[in-house]
Amino acid sequence: SIENGKFKVRVRYGTSSTWGNFGGESFVVDCPARMPNLATYSPTVSTTKSRVAFAAHRVEHFVMKRIRYYQNGDLVQFDPTDRQVYPPQE
């Protein structure tokens, strides 16, 4: 979502062999938004710009599993396509 000029991303159902399950309502990351809304959002941008920045030798894979599109708090679209982030597709 974009709220008050900030782009917010929530991880709901993350899982890790080290951390176990993580995410939920309070697992939110934000950064300054470069656009007023997400009308032109593409999951390809997220997979292209995402990376494993620390201890990549410990990461087997990083996959975006589900994308949900909300408008005014209502789910308007669901995309269950798996998108591999790491290791990068060749």
PyMOL commands that place a pseudoatom at each C-alpha (Angstrom):
pseudoatom trace, name=CA, resn=SER, resi=1, chain=A, elem=C, hetatm=0, pos=[0.000, 0.000, 0.000]
pseudoatom trace, name=CA, resn=ILE, resi=2, chain=A, elem=C, hetatm=0, pos=[0.961, 3.638, -0.230]
pseudoatom trace, name=CA, resn=GLU, resi=3, chain=A, elem=C, hetatm=0, pos=[0.040, 5.598, 2.879]
pseudoatom trace, name=CA, resn=ASN, resi=4, chain=A, elem=C, hetatm=0, pos=[1.143, 9.123, 3.784]
pseudoatom trace, name=CA, resn=GLY, resi=5, chain=A, elem=C, hetatm=0, pos=[3.819, 9.098, 1.075]
pseudoatom trace, name=CA, resn=LYS, resi=6, chain=A, elem=C, hetatm=0, pos=[5.259, 5.747, 2.166]
pseudoatom trace, name=CA, resn=PHE, resi=7, chain=A, elem=C, hetatm=0, pos=[5.237, 2.452, 0.279]
pseudoatom trace, name=CA, resn=LYS, resi=8, chain=A, elem=C, hetatm=0, pos=[4.417, -0.330, 2.752]
pseudoatom trace, name=CA, resn=VAL, resi=9, chain=A, elem=C, hetatm=0, pos=[4.960, -4.061, 2.289]
pseudoatom trace, name=CA, resn=ARG, resi=10, chain=A, elem=C, hetatm=0, pos=[3.722, -6.730, 4.679]
pseudoatom trace, name=CA, resn=VAL, resi=11, chain=A, elem=C, hetatm=0, pos=[4.991, -10.305, 4.926]
pseudoatom trace, name=CA, resn=ARG, resi=12, chain=A, elem=C, hetatm=0, pos=[2.105, -12.432, 6.124]
pseudoatom trace, name=CA, resn=TYR, resi=13, chain=A, elem=C, hetatm=0, pos=[3.266, -16.050, 5.942]
pseudoatom trace, name=CA, resn=GLY, resi=14, chain=A, elem=C, hetatm=0, pos=[7.069, -16.152, 5.764]
pseudoatom trace, name=CA, resn=THR, resi=15, chain=A, elem=C, hetatm=0, pos=[8.880, -19.343, 6.652]
pseudoatom trace, name=CA, resn=SER, resi=16, chain=A, elem=C, hetatm=0, pos=[12.537, -20.124, 7.240]
pseudoatom trace, name=CA, resn=SER, resi=17, chain=A, elem=C, hetatm=0, pos=[14.467, -23.188, 8.319]
pseudoatom trace, name=CA, resn=THR, resi=18, chain=A, elem=C, hetatm=0, pos=[16.345, -20.911, 10.762]
pseudoatom trace, name=CA, resn=TRP, resi=19, chain=A, elem=C, hetatm=0, pos=[13.598, -18.568, 11.976]
pseudoatom trace, name=CA, resn=GLY, resi=20, chain=A, elem=C, hetatm=0, pos=[10.617, -20.852, 11.525]
pseudoatom trace, name=CA, resn=ASN, resi=21, chain=A, elem=C, hetatm=0, pos=[7.412, -19.027, 10.651]
pseudoatom trace, name=CA, resn=PHE, resi=22, chain=A, elem=C, hetatm=0, pos=[7.464, -15.226, 10.610]
pseudoatom trace, name=CA, resn=GLY, resi=23, chain=A, elem=C, hetatm=0, pos=[5.358, -12.345, 9.405]
pseudoatom trace, name=CA, resn=GLY, resi=24, chain=A, elem=C, hetatm=0, pos=[1.859, -11.271, 10.288]
pseudoatom trace, name=CA, resn=GLU, resi=25, chain=A, elem=C, hetatm=0, pos=[0.065, -8.002, 10.839]
pseudoatom trace, name=CA, resn=SER, resi=26, chain=A, elem=C, hetatm=0, pos=[3.021, -6.327, 12.552]
pseudoatom trace, name=CA, resn=PHE, resi=27, chain=A, elem=C, hetatm=0, pos=[5.687, -7.403, 10.015]
pseudoatom trace, name=CA, resn=VAL, resi=28, chain=A, elem=C, hetatm=0, pos=[5.669, -4.269, 7.855]
pseudoatom trace, name=CA, resn=VAL, resi=29, chain=A, elem=C, hetatm=0, pos=[8.523, -2.585, 6.004]
pseudoatom trace, name=CA, resn=ASP, resi=30, chain=A, elem=C, hetatm=0, pos=[8.160, 0.877, 4.517]
pseudoatom trace, name=CA, resn=CYS, resi=31, chain=A, elem=C, hetatm=0, pos=[10.173, 3.310, 2.418]
pseudoatom trace, name=CA, resn=PRO, resi=32, chain=A, elem=C, hetatm=0, pos=[9.451, 6.603, 0.648]
pseudoatom trace, name=CA, resn=ALA, resi=33, chain=A, elem=C, hetatm=0, pos=[6.982, 6.119, -2.220]
pseudoatom trace, name=CA, resn=ARG, resi=34, chain=A, elem=C, hetatm=0, pos=[8.041, 7.188, -5.700]
pseudoatom trace, name=CA, resn=MET, resi=35, chain=A, elem=C, hetatm=0, pos=[4.493, 7.155, -7.044]
pseudoatom trace, name=CA, resn=PRO, resi=36, chain=A, elem=C, hetatm=0, pos=[1.120, 8.397, -5.777]
pseudoatom trace, name=CA, resn=ASN, resi=37, chain=A, elem=C, hetatm=0, pos=[-0.611, 4.990, -6.026]
pseudoatom trace, name=CA, resn=LEU, resi=38, chain=A, elem=C, hetatm=0, pos=[-0.036, 1.403, -7.157]
pseudoatom trace, name=CA, resn=ALA, resi=39, chain=A, elem=C, hetatm=0, pos=[-2.176, 1.503, -10.314]
pseudoatom trace, name=CA, resn=THR, resi=40, chain=A, elem=C, hetatm=0, pos=[0.889, 0.691, -12.447]
pseudoatom trace, name=CA, resn=TYR, resi=41, chain=A, elem=C, hetatm=0, pos=[2.451, -1.830, -10.031]
pseudoatom trace, name=CA, resn=SER, resi=42, chain=A, elem=C, hetatm=0, pos=[4.091, -4.883, -11.592]
pseudoatom trace, name=CA, resn=PRO, resi=43, chain=A, elem=C, hetatm=0, pos=[5.301, -7.917, -9.592]
pseudoatom trace, name=CA, resn=THR, resi=44, chain=A, elem=C, hetatm=0, pos=[8.201, -8.122, -12.054]
pseudoatom trace, name=CA, resn=VAL, resi=45, chain=A, elem=C, hetatm=0, pos=[9.603, -4.912, -10.586]
pseudoatom trace, name=CA, resn=SER, resi=46, chain=A, elem=C, hetatm=0, pos=[9.482, -6.430, -7.092]
pseudoatom trace, name=CA, resn=THR, resi=47, chain=A, elem=C, hetatm=0, pos=[11.293, -9.603, -8.149]
pseudoatom trace, name=CA, resn=THR, resi=48, chain=A, elem=C, hetatm=0, pos=[13.873, -7.644, -10.153]
pseudoatom trace, name=CA, resn=LYS, resi=49, chain=A, elem=C, hetatm=0, pos=[14.602, -5.203, -7.321]
pseudoatom trace, name=CA, resn=SER, resi=50, chain=A, elem=C, hetatm=0, pos=[14.541, -7.757, -4.460]
pseudoatom trace, name=CA, resn=ARG, resi=51, chain=A, elem=C, hetatm=0, pos=[17.700, -9.501, -3.354]
pseudoatom trace, name=CA, resn=VAL, resi=52, chain=A, elem=C, hetatm=0, pos=[19.373, -11.424, -0.577]
pseudoatom trace, name=CA, resn=ALA, resi=53, chain=A, elem=C, hetatm=0, pos=[21.713, -8.832, 0.911]
pseudoatom trace, name=CA, resn=PHE, resi=54, chain=A, elem=C, hetatm=0, pos=[23.228, -10.767, 3.797]
pseudoatom trace, name=CA, resn=ALA, resi=55, chain=A, elem=C, hetatm=0, pos=[24.392, -14.380, 4.202]
pseudoatom trace, name=CA, resn=ALA, resi=56, chain=A, elem=C, hetatm=0, pos=[23.268, -15.478, 0.741]
pseudoatom trace, name=CA, resn=HIS, resi=57, chain=A, elem=C, hetatm=0, pos=[25.228, -18.701, 1.257]
pseudoatom trace, name=CA, resn=ARG, resi=58, chain=A, elem=C, hetatm=0, pos=[22.591, -19.612, 3.855]
pseudoatom trace, name=CA, resn=VAL, resi=59, chain=A, elem=C, hetatm=0, pos=[19.606, -18.953, 1.589]
pseudoatom trace, name=CA, resn=GLU, resi=60, chain=A, elem=C, hetatm=0, pos=[18.368, -21.863, -0.496]
pseudoatom trace, name=CA, resn=HIS, resi=61, chain=A, elem=C, hetatm=0, pos=[15.632, -19.936, -2.277]
pseudoatom trace, name=CA, resn=PHE, resi=62, chain=A, elem=C, hetatm=0, pos=[13.509, -16.817, -1.982]
pseudoatom trace, name=CA, resn=VAL, resi=63, chain=A, elem=C, hetatm=0, pos=[10.147, -16.931, -3.750]
pseudoatom trace, name=CA, resn=MET, resi=64, chain=A, elem=C, hetatm=0, pos=[7.240, -14.490, -3.902]
pseudoatom trace, name=CA, resn=LYS, resi=65, chain=A, elem=C, hetatm=0, pos=[4.309, -16.882, -3.548]
pseudoatom trace, name=CA, resn=ARG, resi=66, chain=A, elem=C, hetatm=0, pos=[1.164, -14.764, -3.608]
pseudoatom trace, name=CA, resn=ILE, resi=67, chain=A, elem=C, hetatm=0, pos=[0.274, -11.212, -4.525]
pseudoatom trace, name=CA, resn=ARG, resi=68, chain=A, elem=C, hetatm=0, pos=[-2.953, -9.704, -3.271]
pseudoatom trace, name=CA, resn=TYR, resi=69, chain=A, elem=C, hetatm=0, pos=[-4.320, -6.463, -4.649]
pseudoatom trace, name=CA, resn=TYR, resi=70, chain=A, elem=C, hetatm=0, pos=[-6.503, -4.375, -2.345]
pseudoatom trace, name=CA, resn=GLN, resi=71, chain=A, elem=C, hetatm=0, pos=[-8.493, -1.243, -2.973]
pseudoatom trace, name=CA, resn=ASN, resi=72, chain=A, elem=C, hetatm=0, pos=[-9.964, 0.658, -0.028]
pseudoatom trace, name=CA, resn=GLY, resi=73, chain=A, elem=C, hetatm=0, pos=[-9.236, -2.359, 2.164]
pseudoatom trace, name=CA, resn=ASP, resi=74, chain=A, elem=C, hetatm=0, pos=[-11.095, -4.823, -0.090]
pseudoatom trace, name=CA, resn=LEU, resi=75, chain=A, elem=C, hetatm=0, pos=[-9.354, -7.653, -1.955]
pseudoatom trace, name=CA, resn=VAL, resi=76, chain=A, elem=C, hetatm=0, pos=[-9.847, -7.008, -5.686]
pseudoatom trace, name=CA, resn=GLN, resi=77, chain=A, elem=C, hetatm=0, pos=[-7.367, -9.452, -7.235]
pseudoatom trace, name=CA, resn=PHE, resi=78, chain=A, elem=C, hetatm=0, pos=[-5.296, -12.475, -6.205]
pseudoatom trace, name=CA, resn=ASP, resi=79, chain=A, elem=C, hetatm=0, pos=[-2.250, -13.745, -8.107]
pseudoatom trace, name=CA, resn=PRO, resi=80, chain=A, elem=C, hetatm=0, pos=[-0.912, -17.144, -6.927]
pseudoatom trace, name=CA, resn=THR, resi=81, chain=A, elem=C, hetatm=0, pos=[2.039, -17.199, -9.380]
pseudoatom trace, name=CA, resn=ASP, resi=82, chain=A, elem=C, hetatm=0, pos=[5.359, -18.265, -7.823]
pseudoatom trace, name=CA, resn=ARG, resi=83, chain=A, elem=C, hetatm=0, pos=[8.090, -15.742, -8.691]
pseudoatom trace, name=CA, resn=GLN, resi=84, chain=A, elem=C, hetatm=0, pos=[11.645, -16.796, -7.933]
pseudoatom trace, name=CA, resn=VAL, resi=85, chain=A, elem=C, hetatm=0, pos=[13.820, -14.024, -6.531]
pseudoatom trace, name=CA, resn=TYR, resi=86, chain=A, elem=C, hetatm=0, pos=[16.833, -16.054, -5.383]
pseudoatom trace, name=CA, resn=PRO, resi=87, chain=A, elem=C, hetatm=0, pos=[18.776, -17.686, -6.812]
pseudoatom trace, name=CA, resn=PRO, resi=88, chain=A, elem=C, hetatm=0, pos=[18.282, -15.406, -9.818]
pseudoatom trace, name=CA, resn=GLN, resi=89, chain=A, elem=C, hetatm=0, pos=[16.778, -16.990, -12.904]
pseudoatom trace, name=CA, resn=GLU, resi=90, chain=A, elem=C, hetatm=0, pos=[19.329, -17.253, -15.705]
for i in range(1, 90): cmd.bond("trace and resi %d" % i, "trace and resi %d" % (i + 1))
show_as sticks, trace
zoom trace
